[in-house]
Amino acid sequence: MTAPTTYGLSSEARNLHWLLTNLVEEVPGIQSVAVVSSDGLLLLSSDPAHTEQSRAARPAKGPRGSSADLATIVSGIGSLTVGAARLLEYGGVKHTMVAMDEGSLFVMSISDGSLLGVHGSAECDMSVVAYHMALFVGRAGHVLTPELRSELRKSMEAESTGSTR
């Protein structure tokens, strides 16, 4: 994974980038990660490049474009499961796991509707991925304030347009 630039970001934002990098590098089988706001916007990703060239270079398996595609999937699944929980009157959704023939998708609530989404390979150990996601959520949840979400969103927009700070 190529580390995204953290120049000019607050210490909280740099810490979240570090936590995300560790999640991807330390857990075998994780292919991509996205942190999504409650309104479905990508806040943080394991795929720092959001250009057409990086999208074309992605492997055939998994989200076709980038972590932005993973964010779209995570947001949709998050919305669907929250609606199901309301209809069933079972309370809030903590996590969702989807096991497929050639990979896995994990979605976990962070705070205030924000979600952590992980795309794993077929060989990943689902319990290990879920455990490390819970660690990430526990460490990140209390610092993911509206101000930090705004800062992360602006940072993602600047990266995708190639702007510099």
N, CA, C and O of each residue as an XYZ file, in Angstrom:
660
protein
N       0.848     -1.182      0.000
C       0.000      0.000      0.000
C       0.883      1.231      0.000
O       1.854      1.289      0.755
N       0.578      2.194     -0.811
C       1.266      3.467     -0.814
C       0.596      4.356      0.203
O      -0.622      4.530      0.178
N       1.382      4.920      1.095
C       0.810      5.755      2.147
C       0.346      7.084      1.567
O       1.068      7.715      0.795
N      -0.848      7.506      1.937
C      -1.322      8.796      1.470
C      -0.560      9.905      2.156
O      -0.032      9.717      3.252
N      -0.502     11.039      1.531
C       0.178     12.163      2.134
C      -0.629     12.674      3.322
O      -1.852     12.798      3.255
N       0.075     12.966      4.404
C      -0.596     13.485      5.593
C      -0.090     14.877      5.926
O      -0.365     15.406      7.004
N       0.653     15.471      4.994
C       1.179     16.811      5.208
C       0.039     17.804      5.404
O      -0.907     17.837      4.617
N       0.133     18.597      6.435
C      -0.866     19.631      6.682
C      -2.093     19.157      7.438
O      -2.988     19.957      7.714
N      -2.159     17.884      7.778
C      -3.320     17.375      8.506
C      -3.102     17.484     10.011
O      -1.966     17.534     10.481
N      -4.187     17.519     10.751
C      -4.124     17.560     12.207
C      -3.546     16.249     12.735
O      -3.477     15.259     12.007
N      -3.134     16.245     13.992
C      -2.583     15.018     14.568
C      -3.636     13.915     14.615
O      -3.299     12.743     14.450
N      -4.905     14.265     14.836
C      -5.964     13.255     14.855
C      -6.117     12.600     13.481
O      -6.272     11.383     13.380
N      -6.070     13.417     12.424
C      -6.180     12.888     11.066
C      -4.976     12.014     10.728
O      -5.129     10.952     10.124
N      -3.783     12.455     11.113
C      -2.586     11.638     10.876
C      -2.670     10.321     11.631
O      -2.267      9.284     11.105
N      -3.190     10.342     12.864
C      -3.347      9.116     13.640
C      -4.314      8.145     12.965
O      -4.066      6.940     12.936
N      -5.414      8.666     12.423
C      -6.362      7.794     11.717
C      -5.728      7.179     10.475
O      -5.946      6.003     10.182
N      -4.950      7.966      9.750
C      -4.235      7.431      8.587
C      -3.291      6.312      9.031
O      -3.202      5.274      8.375
N      -2.592      6.524     10.139
C      -1.664      5.526     10.659
C      -2.415      4.253     11.058
O      -1.975      3.149     10.739
N      -3.550      4.406     11.757
C      -4.356      3.245     12.153
C      -4.829      2.454     10.928
O      -4.792      1.224     10.922
N      -5.269      3.167      9.905
C      -5.747      2.506      8.686
C      -4.608      1.776      7.978
O      -4.780      0.647      7.519
N      -3.452      2.419      7.891
C      -2.287      1.786      7.270
C      -1.916      0.516      8.019
O      -1.634     -0.512      7.403
N      -1.914      0.584      9.348
C      -1.603     -0.604     10.146
C      -2.615     -1.714      9.932
O      -2.244     -2.884      9.839
N      -3.874     -1.363      9.854
C      -4.917     -2.360      9.626
C      -4.646     -3.130      8.338
O      -4.712     -4.359      8.316
N      -4.345     -2.406      7.274
C      -4.113     -3.032      5.969
C      -2.827     -3.851      5.961
O      -2.793     -4.954      5.415
N      -1.776     -3.315      6.562
C      -0.480     -3.988      6.499
C      -0.357     -5.145      7.489
O       0.398     -6.085      7.238
N      -1.073     -5.097      8.591
C      -0.912     -6.107      9.641
C      -1.852     -7.302      9.494
O      -1.562     -8.372     10.029
N      -2.957     -7.149      8.792
C      -3.956     -8.218      8.733
C      -3.900     -8.892      7.361
O      -4.208     -8.275      6.341
N      -3.505    -10.159      7.352
C      -3.423    -10.871      6.072
C      -4.784    -10.984      5.391
O      -5.798    -11.260      6.032
N      -4.782    -10.765      4.079
C      -5.997    -10.939      3.294
C      -6.806     -9.682      3.068
O      -7.735     -9.695      2.261
N      -6.484     -8.585      3.759
C      -7.222     -7.344      3.512
C      -6.741     -6.758      2.195
O      -5.541     -6.577      1.987
N      -7.690     -6.463      1.304
C      -7.342     -5.911      0.003
C      -7.595     -4.416     -0.086
O      -6.808     -3.697     -0.701
N      -8.671     -3.935      0.511
C      -8.913     -2.500      0.528
C      -9.808     -2.152      1.710
O     -10.574     -2.981      2.202
N      -9.690     -0.905      2.151
C     -10.426     -0.412      3.311
C     -10.955      0.972      3.001
O     -10.291      1.769      2.338
N     -12.160      1.254      3.487
C     -12.742      2.582      3.328
C     -13.465      2.976      4.611
O     -14.177      2.168      5.207
N     -13.274      4.221      5.026
C     -14.054      4.810      6.107
C     -15.024      5.772      5.441
O     -14.624      6.652      4.679
N     -16.308      5.592      5.742
C     -17.377      6.316      5.062
C     -18.187      7.101      6.096
O     -18.482      6.596      7.179
N     -18.542      8.335      5.751
C     -19.372      9.150      6.638
C     -20.821      8.678      6.582
O     -21.192      7.876      5.725
N     -21.626      9.179      7.495
C     -23.038      8.767      7.547
C     -23.798      9.138      6.284
O     -24.826      8.530      5.984
N     -23.313     10.123      5.540
C     -23.980     10.500      4.290
C     -23.335      9.839      3.068
O     -23.602     10.238      1.934
N     -22.490      8.836      3.294
C     -21.941      8.039      2.204
C     -20.687      8.577      1.558
O     -20.261      8.051      0.530
N     -20.078      9.610      2.124
C     -18.873     10.179      1.532
C     -17.631      9.471      2.044
O     -17.528      9.166      3.232
N     -16.693      9.213      1.151
C     -15.435      8.578      1.507
C     -14.594      9.546      2.331
O     -14.323     10.664      1.893
N     -14.178      9.117      3.530
C     -13.375      9.962      4.414
C     -11.907      9.556      4.445
O     -11.016     10.398      4.553
N     -11.676      8.263      4.350
C     -10.326      7.737      4.500
C     -10.273      6.421      3.737
O     -11.244      5.665      3.732
N      -9.147      6.145      3.096
C      -9.091      4.935      2.298
C      -7.684      4.376      2.243
O      -6.702      5.088      2.452
N      -7.607      3.086      1.955
C      -6.310      2.435      1.770
C      -5.792      2.645      0.358
O      -4.682      2.218      0.039
N      -6.565      3.284     -0.480
C      -6.218      3.548     -1.871
C      -6.086      5.051     -2.045
O      -7.063      5.721     -2.379
N      -4.876      5.599     -1.819
C      -4.734      7.048     -1.846
C      -4.878      7.682     -3.218
O      -5.161      8.876     -3.322
N      -4.687      6.900     -4.272
C      -4.764      7.466     -5.616
C      -6.160      7.232     -6.176
O      -6.626      6.094     -6.240
N      -6.817      8.292     -6.576
C      -8.184      8.189     -7.093
C      -8.255      8.657     -8.536
O      -9.276      9.179     -8.984
N      -7.160      8.464     -9.256
C      -7.106      8.918    -10.637
C      -7.531      7.806    -11.585
O      -7.618      6.645    -11.185
N      -7.791      8.151    -12.813
C      -8.168      7.163    -13.819
C      -7.045      6.148    -14.041
O      -7.321      4.972    -14.280
N      -5.756      6.594    -13.963
C      -4.653      5.662    -14.170
C      -4.640      4.599    -13.085
O      -4.426      3.424    -13.384
N      -4.864      4.984    -11.821
C      -4.846      3.990    -10.753
C      -6.046      3.066    -10.860
O      -5.948      1.889    -10.513
N      -7.166      3.569    -11.330
C      -8.344      2.729    -11.506
C      -8.097      1.686    -12.580
O      -8.516      0.537    -12.438
N      -7.421      2.074    -13.653
C      -7.144      1.141    -14.746
C      -6.143      0.071    -14.320
O      -6.156     -1.036    -14.857
N      -5.281      0.391    -13.363
C      -4.244     -0.540    -12.935
C      -4.721     -1.517    -11.871
O      -3.963     -2.408    -11.489
N      -5.942     -1.385    -11.380
C      -6.451     -2.263    -10.318
C      -6.634     -3.687    -10.846
O      -6.915     -3.894    -12.027
N      -6.470     -4.667     -9.948
C      -6.717     -6.043    -10.385
C      -8.187     -6.265    -10.716
O      -9.044     -5.476    -10.320
N      -8.473     -7.330    -11.437
C      -9.840     -7.598    -11.875
C     -10.779     -7.930    -10.724
O     -11.982     -7.700    -10.846
N     -10.275     -8.466     -9.605
C     -11.114     -8.825     -8.472
C     -11.331     -7.607     -7.574
O     -10.453     -6.756     -7.434
N     -12.504     -7.544     -6.978
C     -12.782     -6.491     -6.007
C     -13.406     -5.279     -6.641
O     -13.767     -5.299     -7.817
N     -13.538     -4.203     -5.854
C     -14.130     -2.970     -6.391
C     -13.366     -2.528     -7.634
O     -12.137     -2.464     -7.620
N     -14.080     -2.227     -8.693
C     -13.471     -1.991     -9.999
C     -12.658     -0.699    -10.082
O     -11.645     -0.660    -10.781
N     -13.077      0.351     -9.389
C     -12.371      1.609     -9.540
C     -11.343      1.839     -8.466
O     -10.145      1.877     -8.746
N     -11.784      1.989     -7.269
C     -10.897      2.322     -6.166
C     -11.679      2.155     -4.877
O     -12.755      1.557     -4.865
N     -11.139      2.679     -3.805
C     -11.850      2.627     -2.537
C     -13.128      3.451     -2.584
O     -14.008      3.269     -1.743
N     -13.247      4.356     -3.556
C     -14.503      5.097     -3.719
C     -15.632      4.128     -4.071
O     -16.765      4.307     -3.624
N     -15.328      3.109     -4.864
C     -16.325      2.089     -5.179
C     -16.668      1.280     -3.932
O     -17.836      0.977     -3.687
N     -15.651      0.932     -3.145
C     -15.894      0.221     -1.894
C     -16.758      1.080     -0.976
O     -17.650      0.558     -0.307
N     -16.508      2.381     -0.933
C     -17.306      3.283     -0.101
C     -18.770      3.270     -0.518
O     -19.657      3.304      0.335
N     -19.031      3.220     -1.812
C     -20.402      3.166     -2.310
C     -21.089      1.883     -1.852
O     -22.236      1.911     -1.407
N     -20.386      0.766     -1.962
C     -20.927     -0.517     -1.533
C     -21.184     -0.513     -0.033
O     -22.248     -0.938      0.418
N     -20.221     -0.038      0.739
C     -20.333      0.003      2.205
C     -21.503      0.879      2.630
O     -22.268      0.513      3.522
N     -21.639      2.018      1.999
C     -22.742      2.923      2.325
C     -24.089      2.266      2.048
O     -25.011      2.365      2.857
N     -24.200      1.596      0.909
C     -25.451      0.927      0.560
C     -25.793     -0.204      1.511
O     -26.936     -0.324      1.951
N     -24.806     -1.037      1.834
C     -25.043     -2.142      2.768
C     -25.367     -1.596      4.155
O     -26.245     -2.115      4.844
N     -24.653     -0.544      4.561
C     -24.938      0.076      5.855
C     -26.356      0.585      5.932
O     -27.041      0.366      6.932
N     -26.804      1.255      4.903
C     -28.169      1.781      4.860
C     -29.200      0.653      4.879
O     -30.203      0.733      5.587
N     -28.951     -0.385      4.106
C     -29.862     -1.524      4.048
C     -29.994     -2.210      5.409
O     -31.102     -2.523      5.842
N     -28.872     -2.441      6.076
C     -28.929     -3.136      7.367
C     -29.539     -2.275      8.464
O     -30.210     -2.797      9.355
N     -29.318     -0.973      8.415
C     -29.957     -0.080      9.396
C     -31.473     -0.103      9.205
O     -32.223     -0.145     10.180
N     -31.924     -0.075      7.950
C     -33.358     -0.161      7.661
C     -33.952     -1.476      8.131
O     -35.052     -1.506      8.682
N     -33.217     -2.573      7.911
C     -33.694     -3.884      8.359
C     -33.790     -3.939      9.875
O     -34.759     -4.471     10.417
N     -32.794     -3.394     10.567
C     -32.810     -3.400     12.030
C     -33.984     -2.577     12.575
O     -34.595     -2.943     13.579
N     -34.287     -1.471     11.908
C     -35.439     -0.658     12.333
C     -36.745     -1.421     12.142
O     -37.599     -1.434     13.028
N     -36.894     -2.060     10.977
C     -38.115     -2.827     10.717
C     -38.278     -3.984     11.701
O     -39.387     -4.292     12.138
N     -37.171     -4.610     12.038
C     -37.218     -5.733     12.961
C     -37.237     -5.294     14.427
O     -37.465     -6.102     15.327
N     -36.995     -4.007     14.648
C     -36.931     -3.422     15.996
C     -35.905     -4.135     16.864
O     -36.183     -4.502     18.005
N     -34.703     -4.326     16.298
C     -33.619     -5.020     17.003
C     -32.515     -4.080     17.477
O     -31.498     -4.551     17.987
N     -32.680     -2.782     17.328
C     -31.643     -1.851     17.751
C     -30.642     -1.569     16.655
O     -30.864     -1.887     15.486
N     -29.536     -0.968     17.051
C     -28.511     -0.559     16.096
C     -27.731     -1.729     15.512
O     -27.639     -2.799     16.114
N     -27.173     -1.504     14.334
C     -26.359     -2.509     13.652
C     -24.915     -2.322     14.088
O     -24.376     -1.218     14.012
N     -24.291     -3.397     14.544
C     -22.890     -3.340     14.967
C     -21.939     -3.692     13.836
O     -20.952     -2.993     13.608
N     -22.237     -4.782     13.125
C     -21.393     -5.169     11.998
C     -22.158     -6.093     11.054
O     -23.148     -6.727     11.419
N     -21.654     -6.136      9.837
C     -22.230     -6.985      8.803
C     -21.076     -7.690      8.100
O     -20.066     -7.063      7.778
N     -21.221     -8.984      7.862
C     -20.206     -9.738      7.131
C     -20.876    -10.461      5.969
O     -21.918    -11.096      6.135
N     -20.269    -10.359      4.799
C     -20.773    -11.045      3.619
C     -19.642    -11.931      3.103
O     -18.591    -11.439      2.691
N     -19.870    -13.224      3.130
C     -18.883    -14.175      2.623
C     -19.296    -14.588      1.215
O     -20.420    -15.038      0.993
N     -18.375    -14.429      0.268
C     -18.624    -14.784     -1.129
C     -17.627    -15.871     -1.542
O     -16.698    -16.175     -0.795
N     -17.812    -16.442     -2.700
C     -16.913    -17.503     -3.164
C     -15.463    -17.033     -3.244
O     -14.547    -17.785     -2.909
N     -15.251    -15.802     -3.683
C     -13.884    -15.346     -3.932
C     -13.495    -14.128     -3.101
O     -12.580    -13.396     -3.478
N     -14.167    -13.901     -1.984
C     -13.792    -12.792     -1.128
C     -14.834    -12.536     -0.063
O     -15.869    -13.199     -0.005
N     -14.543    -11.572      0.768
C     -15.438    -11.210      1.865
C     -15.565     -9.708      1.951
O     -14.674     -8.963      1.544
N     -16.695     -9.276      2.491
C     -16.942     -7.860      2.725
C     -17.385     -7.705      4.165
O     -18.261     -8.429      4.639
N     -16.779     -6.763      4.853
C     -17.083     -6.502      6.247
C     -17.476     -5.038      6.389
O     -16.823     -4.164      5.820
N     -18.527     -4.767      7.137
C     -18.953     -3.403      7.401
C     -19.190     -3.300      8.906
O     -19.911     -4.113      9.485
N     -18.576     -2.290      9.539
C     -18.711     -2.115     10.975
C     -19.006     -0.646     11.275
O     -18.402      0.250     10.685
N     -19.932     -0.409     12.189
C     -20.264      0.948     12.609
C     -19.113      1.525     13.421
O     -18.512      0.840     14.248
N     -18.817      2.803     13.170
C     -17.772      3.485     13.935
C     -18.428      4.395     14.966
O     -18.411      4.109     16.163
N     -19.000      5.485     14.494
C     -19.695      6.414     15.391
C     -20.544      7.349     14.550
O     -20.208      7.643     13.403
N     -21.641      7.814     15.121
C     -22.517      8.788     14.452
C     -22.857      8.401     13.022
O     -22.982      9.272     12.162
N     -23.007      7.114     12.754
C     -23.377      6.664     11.418
C     -22.209      6.416     10.481
O     -22.407      5.920      9.372
N     -20.990      6.750     10.904
C     -19.824      6.461     10.073
C     -19.581      4.961     10.059
O     -19.923      4.251     11.004
N     -18.981      4.489      8.960
C     -18.786      3.053      8.775
C     -17.354      2.745      8.355
O     -16.704      3.538      7.674
N     -16.880      1.583      8.775
C     -15.610      1.046      8.323
C     -15.929     -0.136      7.420
O     -16.621     -1.065      7.835
N     -15.436     -0.107      6.201
C     -15.658     -1.197      5.259
C     -14.350     -1.836      4.854
O     -13.379     -1.140      4.554
N     -14.317     -3.163      4.845
C     -13.112     -3.899      4.472
C     -13.469     -4.941      3.427
O     -14.434     -5.691      3.575
N     -12.673     -4.972      2.370
C     -12.789     -5.987      1.321
C     -11.633     -6.953      1.536
O     -10.469     -6.560      1.462
N     -11.952     -8.220      1.801
C     -10.918     -9.213      2.053
C     -10.899    -10.288      0.991
O     -11.887    -10.512      0.292
N      -9.768    -10.944      0.881
C      -9.629    -12.043     -0.064
C     -10.361    -13.272      0.462
O     -10.784    -13.310      1.617
N     -10.504    -14.272     -0.397
C     -11.173    -15.518     -0.004
C     -10.383    -16.238      1.082
O     -10.960    -16.992      1.865
N      -9.082    -16.018      1.140
C      -8.222    -16.691      2.110
C      -8.178    -16.001      3.466
O      -7.613    -16.554      4.410
N      -8.750    -14.820      3.593
C      -8.649    -14.106      4.865
C      -9.429    -14.829      5.953
O     -10.453    -15.461      5.691
N      -8.929    -14.725      7.167
C      -9.608    -15.300      8.330
C     -10.615    -14.258      8.816
O     -10.229    -13.217      9.349
N     -11.901    -14.540      8.633
C     -12.942    -13.562      8.933
C     -12.914    -13.124     10.400
O     -13.177    -11.958     10.697
N     -12.606    -14.024     11.304
C     -12.585    -13.649     12.723
C     -11.420    -12.716     13.026
O     -11.555    -11.812     13.850
N     -10.281    -12.919     12.374
C      -9.124    -12.039     12.576
C      -9.421    -10.651     12.011
O      -9.113     -9.642     12.645
N     -10.013    -10.600     10.828
C     -10.372     -9.310     10.227
C     -11.365     -8.578     11.121
O     -11.194     -7.388     11.389
N     -12.392     -9.268     11.581
C     -13.405     -8.648     12.442
C     -12.784     -8.138     13.746
O     -13.136     -7.057     14.220
N     -11.877     -8.899     14.314
C     -11.208     -8.478     15.551
C     -10.422     -7.190     15.333
O     -10.535     -6.252     16.123
N      -9.628     -7.140     14.267
C      -8.816     -5.951     13.998
C      -9.677     -4.747     13.607
O      -9.329     -3.604     13.905
N     -10.795     -5.009     12.944
C     -11.725     -3.914     12.655
C     -12.288     -3.345     13.959
O     -12.410     -2.129     14.103
N     -12.630     -4.218     14.902
C     -13.149     -3.758     16.196
C     -12.102     -2.932     16.936
O     -12.441     -1.945     17.588
N     -10.833     -3.327     16.842
C      -9.767     -2.528     17.448
C      -9.699     -1.146     16.804
O      -9.586     -0.135     17.498
N      -9.768     -1.109     15.474
C      -9.745      0.168     14.754
C     -10.908      1.045     15.203
O     -10.723      2.222     15.511
N     -12.098      0.471     15.239
C     -13.299      1.220     15.627
C     -13.157      1.752     17.058
O     -13.507      2.898     17.339
N     -12.645      0.917     17.948
C     -12.453      1.339     19.326
C     -11.476      2.486     19.469
O     -11.646      3.356     20.325
N     -10.459      2.487     18.635
C      -9.440      3.545     18.696
C      -9.863      4.795     17.930
O      -9.489      5.908     18.301
N     -10.638      4.617     16.869
C     -10.980      5.742     15.998
C     -12.311      6.395     16.350
O     -12.499      7.587     16.105
N     -13.221      5.642     16.911
C     -14.584      6.125     17.115
C     -14.704      7.400     17.907
O     -15.497      8.274     17.556
N     -13.930      7.529     18.973
C     -14.069      8.705     19.838
C     -13.427      9.961     19.254
O     -13.729     11.067     19.701
N     -12.548      9.809     18.263
C     -11.911     10.987     17.675
C     -12.544     11.420     16.356
O     -12.195     12.470     15.815
N     -13.464     10.624     15.839
C     -14.084     10.935     14.551
C     -15.208     11.945     14.749
O     -16.389     11.628     14.611
N     -14.808     13.164     15.075
C     -15.732     14.265     15.334
C     -16.193     14.879     14.019
O     -15.594     14.614     12.977
N     -17.243     15.692     14.045
C     -17.660     16.382     12.813
C     -16.531     17.209     12.191
O     -16.414     17.276     10.967
N     -15.708     17.831     13.020
C     -14.592     18.632     12.505
C     -13.575     17.757     11.790
O     -13.080     18.113     10.720
N     -13.264     16.601     12.391
C     -12.302     15.701     11.775
C     -12.871     15.084     10.502
O     -12.144     14.914      9.523
N     -14.155     14.749     10.500
C     -14.775     14.225      9.279
C     -14.679     15.249      8.158
O     -14.402     14.890      7.014
N     -14.904     16.515      8.473
C     -14.804     17.575      7.472
C     -13.374     17.693      6.945
O     -13.162     17.838      5.741
N     -12.406     17.631      7.839
C     -11.001     17.709      7.433
C     -10.621     16.526      6.536
O      -9.947     16.705      5.521
N     -11.050     15.332      6.911
C     -10.736     14.144      6.113
C     -11.394     14.211      4.741
O     -10.787     13.836      3.738
N     -12.634     14.688      4.698
C     -13.344     14.800      3.413
C     -12.630     15.785      2.487
O     -12.461     15.515      1.298
N     -12.215     16.918      3.030
C     -11.489     17.907      2.218
C     -10.168     17.331      1.728
O      -9.758     17.590      0.597
N      -9.508     16.562      2.563
C      -8.250     15.932      2.191
C      -8.458     14.942      1.046
O      -7.662     14.903      0.108
N      -9.533     14.137      1.119
C      -9.838     13.179      0.053
C     -10.163     13.906     -1.254
O      -9.740     13.472     -2.325
N     -10.907     15.004     -1.170
C     -11.239     15.774     -2.370
C      -9.984     16.361     -2.996
O      -9.837     16.358     -4.218
N      -9.074     16.867     -2.159
C      -7.832     17.443     -2.674
C      -6.980     16.373     -3.350
O      -6.383     16.631     -4.395
N      -6.916     15.174     -2.766
C      -6.166     14.068     -3.368
C      -6.733     13.670     -4.710
O      -5.988     13.430     -5.661
N      -8.074     13.598     -4.793
C      -8.702     13.122     -6.029
C      -8.574     14.126     -7.172
O      -8.604     13.740     -8.340
N      -8.433     15.396     -6.849
C      -8.272     16.398     -7.896
C      -6.819     16.738     -8.160
O      -6.499     17.489     -9.081
N      -5.922     16.162     -7.323
C      -4.494     16.433     -7.505
C      -4.061     17.767     -6.963
O      -2.979     18.252     -7.293
N      -4.898     18.377     -6.125
C      -4.551     19.672     -5.536
C      -3.463     19.499     -4.493
O      -3.310     18.430     -3.903
N      -2.726     20.549     -4.280
C      -1.725     20.558     -3.197
C      -2.175     21.520     -2.144
O      -2.986     22.412     -2.390
N      -1.643     21.331     -0.979
C      -2.015     22.195      0.142
C      -1.197     23.440      0.155
O      -1.374     24.285      1.032
